[in-house]
Amino acid sequence: MKQNIRHLSLEEIQEQFIELGEPKFRAGQIWQWLWQKGAPGFHEMTNLPKAFREKLESHYDVYKMSVSDRQLSSDKTIKCGFKLYDGEFVEGVLIPQEDRMTACISSQVGCSLTCSFCATARLPRKRNLFYDEIYDQVDLINRMALDAYGTRLSNIVFMGMGEPLLNYNQVMKAIERITAEDGLGMSPKRITVSTAGIAKMIRKLGEDEVKFNLALSLHAANDEKRNKIMPINETNSLSALMDALIYFYDKTGTRITYEYVMLKDENDTLQDARELSAFARQIPSKINLIEYNPIENGLYEKSSGNAMHRFKDMLEQNGCIVNIRRSRGQDIDAACGQLANKQLSSL
């Protein structure tokens, strides 16, 4: 395989170009094509001499991710299948709303966790995504948003396939490039990283004093229930998670978001709401109640609308900030917990 030029820093590219007998300023031209113009290969870098482009082709590759398929929901959500350089696939979602345009992106091919409500959890984790592959998802979805709706992305959520904190270094590098002025220039405050709950990595986020938002997929506020829904809780108990979240908040000052999928007769009782409010009130936070989205041969049913509103009312009575999040893209299996690399049909 040729060297991936996007895995080099600007300084490294400059050094290698000098060794190839090329002027140093060429590196800046290449850098702009790679990270701002989204060039899939050297042939599109039209302000470079043809002989230089041929030299680049012989030494390097871009390994740009491509859109293999996409599917349009009745609510205008678009699900994308992305093909990677090695033939693997991941999925991402464009979610248009009145006040924002959100990209939901993946961090791994498959997932190593086994959350019982999630279709992605049934896939084996094949590998982590590299930071340029994570970046590509955002870049390609942003271009899709401009093409389909005439609006740039406003928000990014790491809520697609995989556990972001098990691919920590690559996710952090991707966010650095996404927020860089010579990248996509997005504000870190418009980015949310969602985790199933890995206490030591939440603490590391605090140590690194990250500027983006953190969401915890909670789904139960007592250990017995959470162990059943999310087996990762067996090694990352609620008390360990809260210690890590307190540390994170003390270091960053960023309010935590708790994601809570409502499962009929599993975690939607008023007692569950009382337990959730007691957990959530320990640090500044907000709670998103999420409709359960059915998956093939799933174990659960979604809570009724009445149950969700009773649950919300109890949380608010106990001083919590709560929103009910309605599912988007459910008819194309693009909603929360449904991403499973199914074959998509093209638009």
N, C-alpha and C positions, 0 to 999 in steps of 0.2 A: 504493500500500500504506500502511496505517496504521503508525504507529510501533510497534516491538516494545518493549513496556514492560519486558521482562526484559533489554533491552540498556541500561537506565538504572540508575545506582547509586541507592541509597536517598536520597542527598542530592539527586540530580537529580530524582527523583520528587517529593520534598518541594517543591523550587523550582517545578516545573511545576504542582503542585496549588495552591500559593499563587496562581500566575498565573491559575488557573481559578476562583479564589474559594473554594477548599475549605480546611478546616483542615489543618494540617501533620500531625496525628496519623493522618490517613487513610493516609498513605504507609506507616506501620508495619503497619497492617492489611492493606493490599494486599501488602506484602512477605511477610508470613507466608503468605497465600493462595498466592502465586506459588512460593515456594521450600520451604515445609514441608508445605502441604496439597495441593499439586499440582493446583490448580484449572485446568481446561482453558480457562476463560473467565470473564468478569466476572459472568455470570448465576449462577454457583455461589457467589459471595461473599455469602452470605446475611445477614451482619451489617452490610452496607452498605445505605444507603437506596436504594430503587429508582431515584430520579432521578439519584443519583450514579453508579450502575451504568450507566445509559443514557448519561450524559455520558462515562464511560470508554469505552464501546463506540464512541462517535463519534470519539474521538481515538486510541485505542490498540487493539492486539491482543496476544494472548499467544503465538500461533503454536505452540501445544503439539503436540508429536509424538504420534501415536496408534499403537496396535497394530493393524496391518492383518490379520495372520494369525499363527498360531502352530501348532507341531507338536510332538507329544510322542514322545520316544524310549522304547524298551523299558527303558532304564536310568534313566528319569524326567527326563532332560535335556529342556529345552524350548527350541526355537528360535523366535525372534520375528521377524516382518517389521514394521518401523516405517515409517510413512508420514510424510514431511516436508511442511511447508507448501507447497512448490512442486511436489509430486507425485512427488518422488524417493523412493527406498526405501533403507534399510540393514537389516542384520541384527544381532541380538544373541542371546546364549545364556545361559540360566540353568542352572547345573551344580550339582545338589544332591549333597553327599557327607556321610559320617557326621560329619566334624569341621568342615565349613564349607559355606557356601552362596555360590557364586561367580557374578558377572555378568561375561560376556565381552562387551565393547562395542566399537563402531566409532568411528573418528575422521574418516573421509572417505567420501564416496559413490564407490565404486570404489577404485582404487589406481593410482598412477603408476609403481610398481615392477613388475618382471617376473620375480619369483622363479619358477623353473621347476616347483616342486612344488605351487604354490598356485593354487586356482581363482579367488580374488579377483583375482589378477594378470592374468587374462584380461579383466577389465572395465576400461573406460576410467575415469580419474579425472574425475568430473564437477565436484565441488567439495569444499571442506572443510566439515565440520560446524561450526556455531556452538557456543559453549560451552553455551548453554541446551539445544541438541539433544543434546549429549553427556550433560548432566545428566539430561535426560528419560529417556534409556535406562536409567540407573541407577534413577531414581525408579520408572519403570514396571516394571522387572524386580524391584525390591524389593517392590512391591505384589503382583506375581505370586507371588513366593516366599511372602509372608504368606498369600495366598489359597490356593495349592496345597499348601504344606507347613507353614504355621503358623510359619515362621521368617524372620527378617530376613536380608538379605544380610550376610555377614561379610567378603567379599573382592571386589575389582574388578580385572579384568585388561584392559588395552588391547591385546587380541590379536584383535580382530575385523577388519573391513574397513578398509583404509587404513594409512598409516604415520604414527603419532602425532607424530613429530618433524618431519614436514613440515606439521604444523598446530599448531606449537608454542604460539603465544599462546592459541589457543582451548582447547587441551588443558589448559594451565596454569590458565586462568580457570575451566574446568569443575572441575578438581580443587580449586581454592580454594573454589568453591561447595559441592562435595560434602562437603568436610571442615569447612566453617564451622558454627559452633553454630546459626546461623540458616538453615542449609541442611539437609543430611542428617546432619551430625555424625559422619561416618565418620573413622576414624584413617587418616592418610596411610600408616602402616606396613602397612595392609591393601590398599594399592593398588599395582599393578605396571604400569609402562609398558614395553611391549615394542617394540623397534626392530630393523629390518633392518640398521642400522649406519650412522649418519651422524655421522662423527667430530666435526665442528664443533658439532653440536647436542648431542652427549653432553657435550662440554666446557661448553656453555652450561648444561646441567643442573647441572654442578658449580659453575659460577660463581653460579648461583641458589641453590645449597645446598639442593636439594630434599629433602624428607623421605620421599618415596615410594620404592618399589623400582624397580630398573632390570633388565630382561632383554634380552639380546642374542640375536637369532636367528642362530646361528652356522653350523651344519650342515656345516662343513668347516673345518679348521684349517691348510690350505695354500691359497695364493692361486689356484693353477691350478684346483683343484676348486671353490673357493668362487666364482670368476668364472663358472663354468659353472652352478652351482646358483642363485647370486644375483648377477646382473650388476652390482648396485650396488657390489660389491666392487672393480670395475675403477677406481672413483674414490674408494673408501674401503678401502684395503688393510688387511690384518690388522695390520700394524705401526702404521698411522695410528690404527686402532681401539684398539689396546692403549695407545698414548700417551694417547688421550682417556679410556679407562677408568681408567688410573692416576690421571689428573688428577681424574676424577669421584670415585674412591674417596678420594683425599687430601682432597678438599673436603667430602665427606659422611660418610665412614666406613661407607658402606652396601655390603654384600657384593653382588657381581654374580651374576646367574643367567644361565647359558648354556643356550639352548634348542637341541636338536640332534635333528632329524628323521632317523631311521635309514632309509637308502635302500639296498636290496639291491645289492651289488657296486659301489656308488658311493662310500659314505663309511663303511662298516661293517667295515673290516678292522682287524686289530690295529695296523697301522702308522698308520691313521687315529686310533686310540685313543691311541697314543703321542704323535702330533702334537697332539691335543686336550689331553692332560694337560699337555704342555709349555706350551701357550698359557694354559691355565686357571690354572696354578700361579703365574703372575706376580703375581696379586693375590688376596685372599680371595674365594672364589667357590663356587658349587655348580653342578652340571650336571644338567639334566633331559633324559633320553633319551626321545624321543617316537616312538611308532609312526607310520609313514607312513600317511596316510589316502588311499585311492585317489580320483582325480578322473577325470571323463570324458576319454577320450583322453590319459591321463597318460603321462609318460615313464618312470615309476619303478614298482618293486614294493617292498613293505615287507620289511625284514630279518626273517629267521626269529627265533624266540624264542631259539634257541641262540646265534645271532650276537649278539643284543642282550646276553645274559648274559655271553658271553665279552668283549664290548666293555666292559661295566660292570666286570667283574672286573679287566681291565687298567687301567682308570682308577683303581680303588680301590687297586690295587697301587702305583700311582704317586702316591698321596696325595690323590686327589680325592674330594670329597663328591658322590655320584651317586644319583639316583632314576630309576626307570623310570616314565614317565607313560603309563598306559593310556588309550586313546581313549574319549571319552564322546560320545554322540549320533551315532555313525557312521552308524546306519541312517536318519537324517534329514538327512544331510549337514551336521551341526552341529559336526563335529570339526575339529581344527586343520587349516587349509588348505583347508577345503571350502566356506566361505561364498561364495556366488556369486549371491545374489539370485534363486534359483529360486523359482518360484511355490510357496507353501506351502499345505498343506491345513489347514483349521481343526480345532481340537480338538473 
